[in-house]
Amino acid sequence: MSSFYLGLGTRINCNIFSYDYSGYGVSGGKPSEKNLYADIDAAWQALRTRYGISPENIILYGQSIGTVPTVDLAARYEVGAVVLHSPLMSGMRVAFPNTKRTWFFDAFPSIDKIPKVTSPVLVIHGTEDEVIDFSHGLAIYERCPRAVEPLWVEGAGHNDVELFNQYLDRLKRFVSVELLN
């Protein structure tokens, strides 16, 4: 994944700071909801204190399960912007698509946190996503207070959105034009 981000940073003209969640990629530990939040908090602290990056110069980018800690952090801190690629409303809503509300035992309740995000948010989702239904991206988009024009990639699934030309074009426009105005 790191080579993807190196190429992406070059193409959209920005620096990329990427990390693996506990239990994913090359990171040790166990994957859990608690660790997802702890890992993004550690990344945030590194960017802020170790590298001295101002919050307004940080664009959070989360994909799939990575949108969960991204939404959580953006709901707690003002950042430059947020990109949510194939976001989920909540764990229960992925497992049980007819779930209409967030139960106390529901994991990953991004749908309840997204209204607290005050930064501009770009939502990207494939219309044929076989893992997280497109309706999740649409619902997240509709609840964003500062949502920008979304990117609905017609015919894209869960793991191929970035292969479509409009993906890179939309990211470039968001980062290089919309955020500067």
C-alpha positions in Angstrom: 0.0 0.0 0.0 2.9 2.4 0.6 3.8 2.5 -3.1 0.2 3.5 -3.8 0.4 6.4 -1.4 3.8 7.5 -2.8 2.3 7.7 -6.3 -0.8 9.3 -5.0 1.1 12.0 -3.2 3.1 12.8 -6.3 0.0 12.9 -8.5 -2.1 15.2 -6.3 0.9 17.2 -5.1 0.8 16.7 -1.4 2.8 14.8 1.3 1.3 11.6 2.6 1.7 10.2 6.1 0.4 6.6 6.2 0.2 4.1 9.0 -1.1 0.5 9.6 -3.7 -0.2 12.2 -2.8 -2.7 15.0 -3.0 -6.2 13.5 -3.1 -4.9 9.9 -0.2 -4.7 7.4 3.1 -4.9 9.2 1.8 -3.7 12.5 1.7 -6.0 15.5 -1.1 -6.1 18.1 -4.7 -7.1 17.7 -7.3 -5.4 15.5 -10.1 -3.9 17.6 -12.3 -0.8 17.6 -10.4 0.5 20.6 -7.0 0.0 18.8 -8.3 1.7 15.6 -9.0 4.9 17.6 -5.7 4.6 19.6 -3.7 4.2 16.3 -5.2 7.2 14.6 -4.6 9.3 17.8 -1.0 8.2 17.8 -0.7 9.2 14.1 -2.4 12.5 14.9 0.0 13.2 17.8 3.0 12.4 15.6 1.9 14.8 12.9 1.2 17.5 15.4 4.1 17.2 17.8 6.9 15.3 16.1 6.5 16.9 12.7 4.8 20.2 13.7 2.0 20.0 11.1 -0.8 22.5 11.7 -4.3 20.9 11.8 -5.5 23.0 8.8 -2.7 21.4 6.7 -3.9 17.9 7.5 -6.3 16.0 5.2 -7.5 12.8 6.7 -8.1 10.0 4.3 -9.8 6.8 5.3 -10.7 3.8 3.2 -13.3 1.1 4.2 -12.7 0.2 7.9 -10.2 3.1 7.9 -13.0 5.6 7.6 -14.1 4.7 11.1 -11.2 6.2 13.0 -11.0 9.0 10.4 -14.5 10.1 11.2 -13.9 9.7 14.9 -10.8 11.9 14.8 -12.4 14.5 12.5 -15.4 14.7 14.9 -13.0 15.6 17.7 -10.6 17.9 15.9 -10.9 20.5 13.2 -8.7 19.4 10.3 -8.0 20.8 6.8 -10.3 18.3 5.1 -11.5 14.7 5.2 -11.7 12.1 2.4 -13.9 9.0 3.1 -13.4 6.3 0.5 -16.0 3.5 0.8 -17.3 4.5 4.3 -19.5 2.5 6.4 -22.4 3.7 8.6 -21.8 1.2 11.3 -20.8 -2.4 11.9 -24.3 -3.6 12.4 -25.5 -1.9 9.2 -22.9 -3.7 7.2 -23.7 -7.1 8.7 -27.5 -6.5 8.8 -28.4 -4.1 6.0 -32.0 -3.5 7.3 -30.7 -2.0 10.6 -32.2 1.5 10.9 -30.7 2.7 14.1 -27.5 2.5 16.1 -27.8 0.1 19.0 -25.7 0.4 22.2 -23.6 -2.6 21.2 -23.1 -1.5 17.6 -19.4 -1.1 16.6 -18.0 1.6 14.4 -21.0 4.1 14.6 -19.7 6.6 12.0 -23.2 7.6 11.0 -23.7 9.2 14.5 -20.3 10.9 14.5 -20.3 12.4 11.0 -22.6 15.3 11.9 -19.9 16.5 14.3 -17.3 16.8 11.5 -16.8 20.5 10.8 -14.2 20.2 8.0 -15.0 19.8 4.3 -15.7 16.1 3.5 -15.3 14.3 0.2 -17.1 11.0 0.0 -16.0 8.5 -2.6 -17.9 5.2 -3.2 -18.3 2.6 -5.9 -21.9 2.0 -6.9 -21.3 -1.7 -7.1 -19.4 -2.1 -3.8 -19.8 -5.8 -2.8 -18.4 -5.3 0.8 -19.9 -2.0 2.0 -23.1 -1.2 0.1 -23.2 2.1 -1.8 -26.1 3.2 0.4 -23.5 3.6 3.3 -21.6 6.2 1.3 -24.8 8.0 0.4 -26.0 8.1 4.0 -22.7 9.4 5.3 -22.7 12.1 2.6 -26.2 13.2 3.4 -25.3 13.6 7.1 -22.1 15.6 6.5 -22.5 19.3 7.5 -19.8 20.4 5.0 -19.9 17.7 2.3 -18.5 18.7 -1.0 -19.6 17.2 -4.4 -19.1 13.4 -3.9 -17.6 10.9 -6.3 -19.9 8.0 -7.0 -17.9 5.7 -9.3 -20.3 4.0 -11.6 -19.6 0.2 -11.8 -16.8 0.3 -9.2 -16.6 -2.3 -6.4 -14.9 -2.1 -3.1 -11.3 -2.5 -4.1 -11.1 -0.9 -7.5 -12.4 2.7 -7.2 -8.8 4.1 -7.6 -8.4 2.3 -10.9 -11.1 4.6 -12.5 -9.8 7.9 -14.0 -12.3 10.1 -12.3 -10.9 9.0 -8.9 -7.6 10.8 -9.4 -9.3 13.7 -11.2 -11.7 14.3 -8.3 -9.0 14.1 -5.6 -6.8 16.5 -7.5 -9.7 19.0 -7.9 -10.6 18.7 -4.2 -7.0 19.2 -2.9 -5.7 21.7 -5.5 -8.8 23.8 -6.2 -11.7 23.4 -3.8 -9.6 23.5 -0.6 -7.7 26.6 -1.7 -10.9 28.6 -2.4 
